[in-house]
Structures are given as C-alpha cells and as structure tokens.
Amino acid sequence: MIKVVKFGGSSLANAGQFAKAGDIIRADERRRYVIPSAPGKRNDKDTKVTDMLYACYAEAEAEEDFKQKLKKIKERYDSIINGLNLKISLEEEFKIIAENFKNKAGADYAASRGEYLNGIIMAAYLGFEFIDAAEVVCFNKSGEFDADKTDRILSRRLKKCERAVIPGFYGAREDGTVCTFSRGGSDITGSIVAKAVRADLYENWTDVSGFLVADPRIIKDPQVIRVITYRELRELSYMGASVLHEEAVFPVRKAGIPINIRNTNAPEEEGTLIVENTCHHSKYTITGIAGKKGFVAVNIDKDMMNSEVGFCRKVLTAFEQNGISFEHMPSGIDTMTVFVHQEEFEGKEQQVLSAIHRLAEPDTIDLEADLALIAVVGRGMRAMRGTAGRIFSALSHANVNVKMIDQGSSELNIIIGVKNADFEAAIEAIYDIFVKTQL
Ligand code: ASP
C-alpha cells in the first residue's frame, strides 16, 4: 500500500510544525511520497513565504534593492533548519536565487522557490530523496499543465525511488522555465503524484480536521463531514466551501484514489474522506451546506411565454452576448427568472435589459438585487422523504422568506434563494434541523 502525503503551508510554517509532519510521516511507512508547500503563516499577523517571494521579486523586477526582503525569507528557512538541528545550509541556493531574481527569471520562478527550498529541508529531515518538481511536472509552451507527459515521466521516475520529497505548486516547460499552478496549487501536485504512483490513498494534511458541514464563521464548531463524494464536494466547493484546490480532484478522481483531509495539529482525528462513490451513510440526511451572497434575480414576464418556442434561448442570448453566465433559471408558465452574479451584472445591466427587450420582446422585466443562494447538499437526500419539507418549515420558523427553490435532477442538492440579510439565519436554521437534532 502506498500513501502520498501533502502538507500545507501552516503545517510547515516553523520547526515545530515540521516536526509534527515528520512524526506523522514516520508513524506509517506506507507514507512514501511527500509533497510540501512553502512555509505558511505562523500566526494571524504573519506573512506566507510565497507572498514574501512575490513581494521580493516585484522589487527585483522594478530594479530596486531586494536584498533586505530576500534576507528575511532566508531567515524563515534558517530558523526551521536550526530548530530541527539539521546540518544543511541554503547559502548557495540563495546566491543562485538572488542571481536569478536579478536576471528577472519571472514571478513563477520566484514563487516556486518557497516549495523548492522547503522540499530540500524536508528531504534532509526525513532522509528521503529530493526530486525537483521542475524535472517531473511538465507544462507546455503556453504554460498549461501537461497531464499525460507528467504522468509518464513521474511514474517512471518514482518507480525507481522508494521514498521521495517532491515540492508542490510548480513544474517547468520543456526549456526549463518554471511555471506554477494557481495559488494553493500544491494540492494539485499531491494529486498528480498520487496518480503517478497509483497510490492507495492521497492524504492532504492541513490545519483543519476536514470538511465542515457548514461555514464555521456562521455556525460555531460545526461537525466534520466524515465521508463525502467527489460530486458532493464539487457542489459545496462551488458554493464557497474550500479546503482543497478545486483542480486537485481531477487526477485522483480519474484513478479512483480517495483523498483524506487530515489535521496536522490533531493527527488522531480521522478527517474527511473524499471518494468516488460510497455506501457509507452520512450521519445526517444532508452532507453539507454552503452558500454565497451577491446575486440578482432578473424576472421576465410575457403572456403566453410557454407557447413561444425559443423564448428561453432568446433571453439567454442576451446574457451570452454580454459575457454573463447565469447560475439558476427557475421558470413558471408565463415567467422565467435568471439568477446572475451581482458584481458581474451591475456594469452591464442596461445592455442586458435592452438586449432582452430587443431579442425576446417580454411584457415586463423586474430586477431583484442582494440575494443569496444556499446549497443544501447530500447523497442521503435521495432516499429520504420530506427533506425539502423540513428545510422549508425550518426556514419559515426562522422567519426567512424563500425567494427561489431549485432541486437538481440528481436529487443531490437543493438550492434556495433568500435575501442577503437572511443568509446567516437561513444556514443556522438548516443546520439546526438536520444536524443539531441528529436526524
Ligand atoms: N505556496 C503556494 C501558495 O501559497 C502554493 C500552496 O501552498 O499550495 O499559494
């Protein structure tokens, strides 16, 4: 059995955190491939090394003196090395980095050094081989990740290697120039490595004990989701719940490898297991609740709308022509409503309205702003009668007026539209009825 383990920035922010990660890796010899992030924040006021690198490189690019900022970054690493009593020095590495900054090697190169240097320290600390991600994670000329080539090169390389540290977040083009994934991209590297070695499990170690049933800023100490499917995760992440980089799902999902989100600061907790499919019943009818504020409902009325073939297409064309994507589109006999993001819509509002008038000739168009959408997600809802009923009676008890309901045909989610001002109360009411009452 092979486990690939990725540690996030807060799990490697200082020597103490490094030691916790080391203990976790050594506690299970199946943990053979390690993907480190760059050192993250040590406390709320701290700065991530990745952000320090971007800021330092901005000075280099502006041909200002960047030495002071680079020195501060080196101090972060030196304190980890000293705290772990390691006999390595990054002196030479920093000379090369300073030279490359002077020669304007690029912001991606700069940011990637965070993971690169942490990888060197991690490999020395564990006694594992260090593999530079630039040699095994491939990007094409236009800077897009090349999944097939990477899989080929990486699996060949790792077959020969019993235990290795591969830094997260970056790779390189064929000409050697470094490219990074988007922020938080070490999660993606972990997933790519897990696929390449055909791992049995991809453990993603972070600073929370998994995915939470609801946002902890709204619900105090929410329950942790024990098992979630990739589809449920997608629904919740789309609505704002985030622990894992969205793109990290694809490589392992295709290979049928589960992801286990774990807490470096509480390794005894089981965390959240993300799987393709499961017959594991979630403890509650719902798996999770997530939501976003800031939507506008565009209500369009036209007598006999339902007998007019193509009406809907004409309305949607008006949005499409203005580059606006819609979220939901509930409809009645002579009405339809299009939910769009307020921020995206505001600047183009009048163009869209006149396009609807021109293309679809409605009787009236009415706008309602400051709405929120809440997704109640759960594979368990399919088998359970009365879920929607319970949601709406809970909302009515909380005095929340429901503006829109949309249940996906998969019965995996129910989307509810409420006023922005009712958002928190609505989530609390739904959490209470399904989780606090333990049903
Ligand atoms: N260090 C990078 C970031 O801060 C990548 C990562 O941590 O996954 O975004």
Residues whose N, C-alpha, C, O or C-beta is under 5 A from the ligand:
A	BS01	LIG	G9 S37 A38 T50 F169 R183 G184 G185 S186 D187
